[in-house]
Amino acid sequence: MTTADPIEQLTNYYPISPLILTAGQPTAEQIALIAQAGCDVVINLARPTSPNALVDEAELVAAQGMDYVTIPVVWEEPTLDDLDRFFAAMEANQARKVFVHCVVNYRVSSFVYLYRVLRLGADPDEAIWDLRSIWEPDETWSAFIAAALETYSQTG
């Protein structure tokens, strides 16, 4: 008999490292699982109008003793400003255990891939496997990822 970690019940749950956990939208009840997993910070990349969004997510997270950061990324139009805000949030919390989510872990897997490659120096060819374990980015997101890689490689 195996005892799976309850956090693995979250939609598209995918741990990137001991300090970075990712998934889709948690339910109100699952917020407690995130805290039990030892997370200190929750970063939400979904919009408040996204499917299954929790109107009181900030309060639920705070009630569990975690910090909450929201960066509402428009699905059809991710921007480099969104990415900059994500990088800043990740860097401000780099020594803390962070749970990052959106609706189904598509925005998150893309942003985390870019963070790992552009900020942590991960090998793009290795990091892409974690992204593709969640989804194969569509045309909009593939173009966004390519633009981010090009922009940041030019500006450092």
N, C-alpha and C positions, 0 to 999 in steps of 0.2 A: 504494500500500500504506500502510495506516494503522498506526501503532504505538500501540495503546491502553495506557494506564497499567495495569499489572497489578492495582493496587488496585481497579480498576473491576470485577474479577471477583467481588468480594464481593457477597453477596446484598443486593439493594436498596441498593447503594452510592449515597450522595447527599451530595455536598459542599455544605455550607451557605455556607461562606466559606473564605478561605484558612487560617483557624485552626480551623474546626470541620468535621470530616468525620464522616459517619454511615453505618451499615450494619447488616445483620443479623449473626448469629453468625459470626465468622471461624473457619476451621479452624486447627489448630496451625501448619500451614505458612504460612497467610496472616498470622499475627502478624508475621512478618518483613517482609511487604509494607507493613504499617502503619508499622513503623519506617523502612523505606526511603522512605516517603512523607513522612518528616520529623516524624512525630508524637512528642510528648514524653510524652503521658498517654493512657491508655486508661480510659474509664469504661464499666463494664458494668452495664446496668439489668436484665439477665435474672437469673433465679434459678438456683442451682446445679443444680436439678432440671429446668431447661428443656430442650427438645429440642436435641440436639447440643452441650450445654454442655461446656466443657473443664474437667475436674476440676483440672487444673494450670495454668489460664490465668494466674493471678497470677505463677507462676514463669516461664512462657513469655514473658510481657510483660517481666518484670524482666530476663530473660536477653538481651532485645533493647535493654536500657538505657532502658526507658520506665517511668514510674510507673503504678500500677494503683489504681483506685478501683472498689469494687463497691457498688452500691445495688440490692439484690434487690427489684424491684417485683413484687408479686403481680398477675398479669395481670388477674384478675377483680376486683381491689380496689386500684387505685392510690390513694395517700393524699397529702394535702398535706404530711405529714412527709417522704415520699419526695421530693416536689418541692422542699421546703426543702433537703434534703440534696444534691439535684442542683444547685440554685442555688448552694449553698456551694461545691461542687466546681468548678463552672464559673467562679465568681468568683475562687476561689483560683488558678485556672490560666488566667485570661483573657489573659495575654500569651504563652501557650504554645499549640502546635498540639495539639489534642485530637481523639481518635477516640472517638466514642460509639457503643455498640452494644447491642442486645438480641438477640432471636431473629431477627426479620425486619424490624426498624427501625420497628415500630409504636409501642412504648413511647417509643422515642427520638424519633421525629418529633413526637410529642405533647409530650414534655417540652421539646424544643428549640424548638418553636413557642412554648410558654409562656415559656421563658427569653428568647427574642428579643423577644416582645411586652412582658412584664412587667419585664424587667431591662435590655434593650438599647434599648427604646423603638421597636421596629419597628412599622410600620403593620400592624395585624392582618389587614386585607384583602389585603395583599401577602404577608405571612408564611404565611397559610393555604394559598397555592398550593404552597409547598414541602411542607407536611404532606400535602396532597391528592395530590401527585405520588407519594407512597408508599402512602397508603390513605385511605379515607373512614372516620373513626372510628365505631365501633359505638355502641350506646346507652350502655354503661358509660363508654366513653372520652369520648364527647360530653358526658355529664353531668359527668365529672371536669374536663374542660377548661372548661366553663361555670362550675363551682363555683370553680375556681382563679382564673379571670378576675374573678369577682364578689368573692371573698375578698380578693384582692390589690389590687383597685381600691378597696376600702373601707379596707384597712389601709396601703396604699402599700407 
